[in-house]
Amino acid sequence: MSRRGRRGRRQARRDRARWLAPLLAIVGAVLASLGAPRILDTLATPGAVDETDWILLVPGFDEQVQTPKLGRGSRVGMDALSLVPHSFGRSDRLLPRDPRPIARLEIELRPDSAPLGVNLAPGQGSQGGITTLMLQPDGWLDPSRSGVAIQPGSVAVLLHAGGVASALVGESRTPLVRQPEGSIELFAVDGPVHVRSVRAYDAQGASIVDSDWTTRAPSPLQRIAVALAGAGVGLLVGVSAAGANTVAGGLLSTLPLLLLPGLVLALPHAAWLAAVERLFLVKTTTWEVAGMALTATLLPLAGLALLRSRVLRVGRPSRRELPLALWVVGAVGVAAVGARGLHGWSMVWAAPGAVFLLAPLRLSEGATLSRGRLLARDAPAWIAVAALGWPVGLLPAALWRLVVVVAQTPTLLARAPRAGSDVLFLTLLAVPVGAEAALQASYLGEAWASERLSGASLGAGEDASGVIAYWSATCGDDPAEVWWFGGSSAGGAYQLGGQPEAFFPGQVHSALCEAGLSIRTTNFSNGGRDTFTFSRALDDLLAGGTPDLVVVYTGVNDILTANAPVTRAQREASAAQAGAAGGRLREVAQRSRLVAGLGLLARPVTRDASAFVSAVPVPDARDNLTRIADAVSASGGRVLLVPELTRPLIDDPLAPYRSMQVELAEQVAAVAYVDVVGDMRGADPEVVFVDRNHLSKAGHAQLAAHLAPAVTAQLAPVAP
């Protein structure tokens, strides 16, 4: 093509950009403004429940946490109040703050809502118990309204003044329970519940509760922010399309790139919550994940806009060229600044970092491109390294450099293909290195450690080498040494974070100290730990001291962890058999957080649970406990086995485990067993537990009261 033809094509593109980009920016602003509620509901952190009308009961955390970190619990979005169950199906519960008896109840659920649980509490003086109903999202649940169609399978509740609670199913009303007017309690049962409104009235028709969460519309400032963001996206589309040969071809090549951000906005909150849990993003909220995903999906469109706008194209050198020495000195200086805060071997970032920053010189010399203009285009990469440091800044710098290099493709192919391929290879190599460094520098460096993920994904608990004391305390002179082994139920659980002395080992310690015993208590319990972990860690622990008594509180992490097709013992044997074959490569892969994250992402969404076995089956648990007992008794100590408490619904799966503990205590002289399950069988599970097996403060106190005499009896021979 002649120079005149190329000049005419560039002029045509500029002419298209003058009208197409502003037009699409306006269209994007209008569409974003219209979709502001949906966009904000997906990306904006929702509000808290207004507790002027409702009493909010939160399971766990000693009933004090109001704002869940990962998206569970209660929240008010743009068009509904959402209730998302906590661990093991436990849900926040809402009770009206107004104490007047409720005679009529109207509830509207969003169509995508899971069933809502409603507890109907009888009024004062009634002999009846609580009635629980499940409400389906089939429209207004108000049988008193004429002309309102209630679909078959839906349930409407009417608390009559005469004291009869009725359910309307289809077109027939069935009495459920006779009771005086009572109160209500709302909770989620099996997935996220989205409540649009709740209205309750007394026997005289006066309003007790009138909560309508559909009226929480975006504020003007929020709409303006969303509209500006939409205008920005429209501008990117316009610039990208205008840079193509034809407007139609440009739009057709650009619009598919909008499918990814559209998918991000269309995904429900439950999908982001599943992503957080699937990838173990333990400190990232679902809304932060959605926001990062939206940003990532817009990057291809932004890159295409930059490439088609031709602002990154670099011409030939001018008469006044940037001195080579200035580039070298600048690269070395930025590399040194980016290495700040690094120590020891990590300082090696500075040397290859300087080479990375000097790489565009290869383009400058090989393709005779202007050094000054090339450095100006590459400046964002330098700024990212200088501002963020090498561990975090390398990834954005490499991504930007990739766009800059691709922008020079026509020139490089014609003048210096070898120089272009060298720089492109170095840039592509820097992308995974930068991703790995960024992950290692973030909290994911710890969360995605292979030893932690092996426990988190397979129910294996921490690696034996990571067993350290969670809490320790001493009272008196020449104290007896007591160690506690258990999972999160005995130490480190979420609901008592920062209060290690509130767990039952700490409360037993306090009780024994008040009774005049001299005792040193060390609690090695923590999340995911099981008998396998402690049996393998015991040799290292005994090297630091010898206990007089080891109290073992296990069960749930051993046998209720059917998440893998092989047991922990089988995995250990397989690893030993593999030996050193491929050991170095395996070690590198295990240390890589990028490999760990890709492995988490590649896990199947649905798994054949029938092929899974417990991490520590009962026979293996017996072997582990025997191993612990032999080592402890050899050092002159004893072992006290305590069966783990659980809610009644899972008592049966733990029965064989408890039978094994009883049998082991009968056969081994150094082992004793205390039946706390029988002692606490009459306790109220709603008071004792915050979920299926974690105890509340009251539960820890009750268990400690039963354990203190048993621990005292085992320490009697060594008491001063």
N, C-alpha and C positions, 0 to 999 in steps of 0.2 A: 504494500500500500504506500502511496506517495505521501510526502510530508504534508501536502495540502489536505489529502484525505484523512490523515490522522488528526490534523488540526480541526477539521470539520466534525469528526466524530466526537472529539473532546468537547467542542462547543455544543454539540447536540446534547451530550450528557449534562453539561452545566445548565442548559436551558430546561431540561426535564427536572433537574434538581430544584430549580427555582420555584416550580409550582407543585411538584409531586411531594417533596418532603414536607413543606408546610401543610399541605392538604391532609396527608396521612397523620401528621401530628395533631391536627384538629380532630380528625376522626378518632384517633386513639384516646384523646382527652375526653371526648364525649362518651365513648364506650366504657372507659374506665370509671367515669363518674356514675354512669348508670349501674355498673356492676360493683360499686364501692362496698355495699353491704357484704356481698359474697367474698370479695377480696379481703376485706378487713376481718371477716369471720375466720378466714383461713390463716391469715398472717399476723393479725394483731393479737397481742396477749389479752385475753378476755378479762372482764371485771369480776369482783367478788360478789357473793350473795349479800343482799341488803338484809342485815340482821335486825332491822327495826321491826320487821314482820315475822321473821323466822328464827328459830333456834337451830343452829347448825351443830350437829354432833359428828365429829370426825374420828374414825377408828384409828387406833395407834397414836404414836407420838404423845401419849398421855392426854389425848383429846384437846391439844392446844394448837395444832397446825391449821391454819386457815387457807394458805396458798400452796397447793401442791406444786412441786418443782417440775414434774415430768408430764403434767397434763391430766392426772387423775384427780378425783374429788369433785367439788362443785365449782361451777364457773358460769358466768352470764355472758353469752355471746351476743351476736347482733339480733337474733330472732328467737332465742330460747335459753332456758336454764338447763345446763347439761350436768348430769350426774354420771361420773365414770367410776366404776368400782376400783377399789384399791387392791392390794394383794389378796389372793385366795377368795375373790368374790366379795370381800367386805366393802360396804358402801357408806358414804356419808348419809346421814339421815336428817330430814327436815321436819320440824314440828312447829306449828303455829305458836307464836309468842302470846297471842290472845288466849286466855284460859277458858273462854266461854264454850259450852258444849256446841258441837256442830250437828246441824240437822240435815243440811243438804250440801253436797260437794260436786263441783264441776271441774273437770280437768281436761285440757286439750294437749295432746302430744303431737310432735312433729311426725310426718309420715315415715321418716327413716329411724324413728326411735325404737329402742328395745323395750320390752315390757317394763312397766313401772310397778314396783311393789308398793302397796298401800296397806298399812296396818291400821285397823279400826279399833281404837281403844274404847272400852266401855266407860260410861260415866261413873260418877261416885255412887257407891251403894250397890252397884251391879255385881252379881255373882258370876257373870260370864267372863270368858277370857278374851284375848286379843284375836280378832279375825283378820286374816291376811288375804288380800285380793291381788290379782295380776291384771293390770290395765293395758290393753292393746291400743296401738296408735290408729284408731279408725274414726277420728273426728271428735266432735264435742261429745263428752261423756255426761250428758244431762238428760235423763229420761223425762223430766218435767216439761221439756220444750216440745211444742207441737210442730210437726213438719220437719223435724230433724231426723234424717235417716241414720240409723245405727246398724252397721253391717253385721252379719252373723259372725260370731266369734268375739265381738267386742263386749266389753263389760262396762256398765254404768253403775255408779254407786248412788244410793239414796238413803240417807239416814233419816228415817221418819221420826217425827216428834213422838209417835206412839212407841218408839223403841225397837223398830224392826229394821235391820239392815238388809237391803234387797239388792240383788244383782239383776240387771236387765240384759239378757243374752238373746240376740235376734229380736223377736217381738214378744217374748214371754218374760215375765218378772218372777224370779224365784226367791222366796225368803231364805236368807242365809243364817241369821242368828237374831234372837230377840234380845235386845239390850237397850238401856237408856241412851240418850244422846251422849256421844263421847268425842274424843279428839282423834286426830289422824297423824300418821307418820309416813313420809315418802322416802323411798330409797330405790336404788338400782339393783337389779337382780342378775341379769345375764348380758352385760354389755352396756354401752353408753345409752342413757335415757335423755331425751330432749323434750323438756316440758315448755310449752308455749304460754300456758296460763293456768292458774289455780284460783278458784273462787269458792269460798265457803260461807254458809249462812247459818244463823241460829234458827230456832223454832219459829220465831216471829218474822223471819225473813230479813233480819238485819245482817249486814255484811260483817264477817269476822276476818276474812282474808280476801284481798283482791289484788293478786299479783299477775301482771301481764308483761311478759318478757319480750313480746313482739314489738314493743314500742321503742326499743333501744336502737335508735337510728344513728348512723354516722354523724359526727359533728361537722359543721362547715369546714373547719380546718382539716379534718380527716379527708373529706371529699376533695378539697383542693389538693392535698398531698397526693391522693390516688390519681386525680386528674392529671397532675404534672408528671407523675410516673408514666401514665398512659400516653401522654404527649411525647415523652422521651422515647418510649417504645415505638410509637408511630413515626417519629423522626428517624429512628434507626432503620425502620422498614423502608421509609421513603428514600433515604440516602442509598441503602443497599439496592433498591429497585432502580433508582435513577442511574446507578453506575453500570447497569447491564446494557446490552445492545438495544433491547426494546423494553418498553414499559411493561407489556404483558409478560414477557419472559422474566423480567426482574421480579415482578410480583409473584409469579408462579414458583420461582426458585426461593423466594423469601418467606412466603406464607407458611410452608411446612415447618420452618424454624419456630413459628409461634405455637405449634402443637405442644411442645415440651412445657413452656410456661403455662399454657392453658391446662395441661394435665396437673401441674402443681397446684393450681387454683381449684381444680375440680376434686382433688383428693379429699376425702373426709378426714376429720381430726383423728379418728380411730386409726387410720392408715399411718399417720405420722407417729402416733403413739406406738404402733407396732414396729415402725422403723427404729425408733429410739431404743426399744427393748431388744429388737433383733440384733442391732449393732452395738448394744451395750454403751450407748451414749449417755453415761450416767450423770453427766452434769450439763446436758444440753436439753432445753425444753423443746417440746414438739413445735412450737411456733418459731423458735430459732432454726430448727432443722428445715421447716418449710421456707423460711426466708432465705437461708443459704441455698436451698435447692432452686428457688426461683432465680436467684442471682446467677447460679451456675448455668441454668438453662438459657439465660439471656446472653451469655458470653459468646456463643457462636454467632448470634445475630449482630452483636457489637463488633466482633471480628470481621464479619462480612462487610459491615458498613465501612469500617476502616479500610479494608482492602479495595472496595469498589470506589471509595471516595478519592483514592490515589494520593492521599495526604502523606502516606509513608514512603512513596517512591523517592528515590535518591538519584540525583543527576551526577554529571561529571564534575571533577574538581574545578574550583574557580581559581583565579589568579592568587588570591589571598587565602591559602589553605591553612588549616589548623596544624600547628607543629606536632610532629609525632611524639616528641618528648612530653608535651603537655598531656596527651592522651595517656601515656604510660604512667606518668606521675599521678594523674587523677585516678586511674584504675587501681594502682597500688594503695592510694590513700583511702578510697572507698572500700576496698577489700579489708584494710585494717580497721576501719570504722565498723564495718559489718561484723567483725570478729570480736567486738567488745563484749565483755562479760563472759567470754569463753576462756577456759583454763586448760592447761596440760595438753593432751593430745588433740583436744577439740580445736586448738589454735591452728591446726593444719588446714582448717577451712580457708584461711587467708591466702595460701599459695595457689590452690586450684581456683579459688574465687577470683584472683587477679587474672588468671588465664581466661576464665569465663568472660570477664569484663573486657579483655583485650581481643576476644575472638572476632568482633566485627572488623578489626584491622585487616584480617584475611580477605574480607570482601572488598575493603577499600583498595588494597594493593592489587588483588587478583582481577577485580572487575573495573578497576579505575573509577571508583566512586568517591565522592567528596567525603573526606573524613569529618569535616565540621557538620555537614548535614546528616551524615550517618550517626554521629554522636548525638545530635539533637533528637533524632528519631528514637535512639536507644536510651535516652535520658530517664524515662520512667523506670526502666530496669535498674539503673544505678540508684535512683531515689528509693526504690523498694528495698534494696540491700542496705543502703545507709540508714534508712528509717527503721526497718524491722529487724535488721541483723541477718546473718546468713541462714540460720536454721529456719526462720519463718519467711524471710524475704526471697529466698532462692526460687521457690515455686512461682510466685507472681512474676518475678523477673524473667524466668525461663519462658513462661507463657507469653509474656509481652514480646520477648526476643523472637519467639516462634512466629508471631504475626509479622514482625518487622522483616524477618528473613523471607517469609512467603511473599511479602509485598514486592521483593526484589527478584522474584522468580523469572520473569521475562528477561531481565538484564543478565542474570546469572547464567541462564541457559544459553544465552547467545555469547557471552564473553568469558565466563569463568565457572563452568559447571563443577570442576573439582573443588574450588574454593567454597562454592555454595554448599556442596554435599558435606564438606568437612564441618562447616559451621552448623549446618542443619543437624548433623549427627551429634555434635556436642550439645546442642540445644535440646534435642530429644532425650539425650542421656540425662540432662539436668532435671527434666520434669519428674521422673520417678524418684531421683535422689532428693529433689526438693520436697516432694510429697512425703517421703519417709522422714526427712528432717523436721518438717512441720508437725507431723504426727508425734514424733518423739518429743518435740518441744512443748506440746500441749498436754492436757491431762490424759489424753488417749495413750500417751507413752506409758502410763501406768495401767490404765483401764484395759488396754489391748495387749498387755504382757501375756505371753503364752501360758505361764503358770496360772495366771488369774483366769484366763479364758477357759483353760481346761477344767477349772472348777465351775465357772459360770455356765458353760455350755453343756458339760457332762455331769454336773452334780458332784464333782470330785473334791471341791473345797480347795484351799490353798495348797501349794506344794509343801512338802514336809520341811524343806529348808526355810520356808517363810513363817514357821510357827514361832511366834514370840509372845510374850506376856501381854494380855490386854489390860490387866489391872493388877496391882499388888498393894498390900497393906500389912502392917505389923503392929502387934500390941504385946506388951509384957517382955520379961527377960527370958533368955534361953527358950525361944518359942518353938512349938511344934510346927513342922512344915506341911502345909496342905495345898495340893494342886487340884485345879478343876479343869476337866476336859469336856468340851461340848461345842455345839454349833452356835448359830446366832440366837437361839433361845436362851443360852446361858451367858452370852457376852457379845457386844458389838452390834446388836440388832438396831434397826432404824428407829424404833419407837422410844428408845431411851438413850439416844445419842448424846454424848457429853455427860452422862450420869452413870459411870461404870459401877459405882457403889450401890445403885438401885437394883441391879440384877441380884438374883437370889444368892449367888456366892458371896457378894458383898454384904448382904443382909445377914447371912449365916455367920460371917466373920464378926459383924457387929454384935450379934447375939452372944457368941462365944466369948468375946472380949468383955462384954458386960457381965457374963457369968464368972469372970475371974480367970479364964484360961489365957495362957501365953501362946500366941499363935501368929504365924506368918502365912497369909493367904496369897496365892498367885493364881490368877484366872487366865488360862490359855485359850479360853473359848472365843470363837469368832465365826463370822459368817461362812457357811459351807464346809466347815471342818467335820470330819467323821473319824471312825475308828481306824481306818486305813492311814489317814494323815498322821494321827497321833502315834500309832504303832511304829511308823517309819521315822518320826521325829524324835522318839523317846531317847534314843542313844545320845543325840546331841543335847537334849534337855538334861539328861542325867549327868552329863559331863560338867554341867554348871551347878549341880546341887542334887541332894538326895531327899525325896519327900518321905514323910511319915505316913501320909495318906494321899491317895489319888482318887478323887471323886469323878466318875465318868457318867455324863448325862447325854446319851446318844439314842438314836433310833430313826428319826425322820431323815437325816442326811444319808443314812446308810441304806435303808431299803425303800424309801419313798422317792427314789431318784432314778426311775427307769427312763433315762434319756439317751442311752447308747446301747449298741448291740453287744458290747463286751463290758466286763466288770473292770474295776480298777486293778485288781490283782492280775487279770489277764493282760491288760495294757502294760503293766509293769513287766510281766514275763516276756511279752512281745518285744518291748524296748530292749530288754537285756539280751534277747536272742539276736536282735539286729546288730548289736555290738557297735563297732566303729565303722561299719560299712556305710559310706555316705554320711558319716557323722558330722563332718565339717560343714557340708552343704545344708544338712538338716539344722545345724545350730544357727547358721546364718538366717535360714528361713524362719526359725522360731523367734529370733530376735527382731525380725522385721515387723513393724506395726502395719505397714502397707499390705504385706502378705496376710497378716492376721485379719485386717479389715476386709480384704477381698474374700478370705475364707468365710467370714461371717456373712458376707453378702451372698456367697454361693451356696449357703446352707439351704436345703430344701424347705419350702414353706410348709408343706404338709409331710409328716413323717409316719411311717408304719410303726405305731406304738407297740403293736403285738410282737415286733422283733426286738424290742428293747428289754434290757434286764436291769435290775438294781445295780447301782454303782458298787455297793457292798452288800451282797446277799447275806442271809443269816449265817450260813456256814463260814463265809469269809469273816464276818463280824466276830464270830466266836474265836476264830484263829487270831484275829487282831487283838481281842480282849485278853486271850491267853498269853499272847506275846507281851502285852503291857503288864499283866499280872506277874509273869515270870521275871521280867526286868525289875519291876518295883520290889517284889519280894526278895530278890537277890540283893537289893540294897537295904533290906531291913524294913520296908514299908508294906502297907496294905492297900487294897483297892476296894472302893465302895461303888457298886453299880446302882444307878438311879434311872429307872425307865422314863423316857421323855413323855411329857404330858401332851395330849392332843385333844382336839374336839371329839366328841363321841362318834361323829360320823366316820372317822378314820381310825377308831380304836381297833377294829378287827384286823386290818393289815399289820398292825404293830404287835398283835398278840403272839405270833411265833417268835418275834424278837425278844419279847419280855420272858417268854418261856425259856428261851436259850439262856438269858441272863440268870434266871432262877436256878436252872440246872448247873450252870457254871459255878455259881456261888456255893451250891451244895457239894460240888466235886473238888473245888480248889480251896485249900485252907486259908489262903491269903486274900480271898475274895468274899465280900459280903454283899447283900442285896437289901434294899429298902423299898417297900411297896407303896410309893407315894400315889400311884394310880388308885389303889384301893382307899387310901386315906382321904383323897380329894374327890372321890366319885360323886359325892353329893353337892359339890360346889357349882355355882351358877356359871356356865361357860361364858355368858355375856359379860360377867364381871372379871373372870379369870383371864380370858384370852382377848387379844386384839385382832387376831386372825386365826388360822387353823392351828398353829402351834406356838406362836409368840405370845408371851404373857404380858398382861398389863401390870402396872405397879402393884395393884391389889393382888394379882396372881403371883407375882414374885414374892410378896410378903407372905401369902398363905403357904407357898411351897417352902420358903425358908423356915417357917415355923415348924413344918413337919420334918425338915431335914436336920435342923440344929441338934435335936436329941440323938439322931443316928450318927452324926459326925462326932459328937461328944463321946458316944459309946466306943467308936472306933479309935479315938485318941486316948482313951482311958489308960492304956498301958504306958503311954509316953508322956502323959501330963505331968508337969513338975509338982 
